Amino acid sequence: MILKGSQRGNGSDLAVHLMNSYDNERVEIAEIHGAVADDLFGAFAEFEAVASGTKASKYLYSLSINPPSLLSREQYGEAIALIEERLGLQG
């Protein structure tokens, strides 16, 4: 499985990129947690507002998961949970 992660700022640009079904083979928002908003643009705006009270400029972590074969939704969930745990991002 190929994982590509990066820290980034400018949530609105990231939201536009992630929701771009022209450049992305598949676009699906499975879950948003840690925000009141239930959409990507709103959640990222909330995260940016919180970060504005800190010195953080790269307040988002973006991870691209490219498996060698198709994964079920459950398998993606398990992979994401494991990655969050290893990065200390769970909870």
C-alpha positions as CSV (number, residue, x, y, z in Angstrom):
1,M,0.0,0.0,0.0
2,I,1.4,3.4,-0.9
3,L,0.8,6.2,1.6
4,K,1.6,9.8,0.9
5,G,1.1,12.2,3.8
6,S,1.8,15.9,4.3
7,Q,1.1,18.7,6.7
8,R,-0.6,21.7,5.1
9,G,-2.4,24.9,5.7
10,N,-5.0,26.7,3.5
11,G,-7.9,24.4,4.1
12,S,-10.1,25.9,1.5
13,D,-7.6,25.0,-1.3
14,L,-7.3,21.5,0.1
15,A,-11.1,21.1,0.2
16,V,-11.4,22.2,-3.4
17,H,-8.6,19.7,-4.4
18,L,-10.1,16.8,-2.5
19,M,-13.6,17.4,-3.8
20,N,-12.4,17.6,-7.4
21,S,-13.8,14.5,-9.1
22,Y,-12.1,15.4,-12.4
23,D,-8.6,14.9,-11.1
24,N,-9.4,12.3,-8.4
25,E,-10.5,8.8,-9.5
26,R,-13.0,8.6,-6.6
27,V,-14.3,11.2,-4.2
28,E,-16.1,10.1,-1.1
29,I,-16.3,11.8,2.3
30,A,-16.7,8.9,4.7
31,E,-16.5,10.8,8.0
32,I,-15.8,14.2,9.5
33,H,-15.0,14.3,13.1
34,G,-13.6,17.0,15.4
35,A,-15.8,19.8,13.9
36,V,-19.4,21.1,14.2
37,A,-19.7,21.4,10.4
38,D,-20.8,18.4,8.4
39,D,-19.1,19.4,5.2
40,L,-15.4,19.6,4.3
41,F,-15.3,23.3,3.6
42,G,-16.9,24.1,6.9
43,A,-14.8,21.7,8.9
44,F,-11.6,23.1,7.4
45,A,-12.7,26.6,8.1
46,E,-13.2,25.6,11.8
47,F,-9.8,24.1,12.0
48,E,-8.3,27.2,10.4
49,A,-10.1,29.4,13.0
50,V,-8.7,27.3,15.8
51,A,-5.2,27.4,14.3
52,S,-5.3,31.2,13.9
53,G,-5.0,31.5,17.7
54,T,-1.7,29.6,17.6
55,K,1.6,29.7,15.7
56,A,0.5,26.8,13.5
57,S,0.7,27.4,9.8
58,K,0.2,23.8,8.7
59,Y,-2.7,22.8,10.8
60,L,-4.0,19.9,8.6
61,Y,-2.6,16.5,7.8
62,S,-3.5,15.1,4.4
63,L,-3.0,11.4,3.6
64,S,-3.4,9.7,0.3
65,I,-4.0,6.0,0.4
66,N,-3.3,4.0,-2.8
67,P,-3.7,0.3,-2.2
68,P,-2.4,-2.3,-4.7
69,S,-5.9,-3.8,-5.0
70,L,-9.4,-2.7,-4.2
71,L,-10.3,-2.4,-0.5
72,S,-13.7,-2.7,1.1
73,R,-15.0,0.3,3.1
74,E,-14.3,-1.7,6.3
75,Q,-10.7,-2.3,5.2
76,Y,-10.2,1.4,4.5
77,G,-11.6,2.1,7.9
78,E,-9.2,-0.3,9.6
79,A,-6.2,1.1,7.7
80,I,-7.2,4.7,8.6
81,A,-7.6,3.7,12.3
82,L,-4.2,2.1,12.3
83,I,-2.6,5.1,10.6
84,E,-4.2,7.5,13.1
85,E,-3.0,5.4,16.0
86,R,0.6,5.3,14.7
87,L,0.6,9.1,14.1
88,G,-0.9,9.8,17.5
89,L,-4.1,11.3,15.9
90,Q,-6.7,9.0,17.5
91,G,-9.4,10.3,19.8
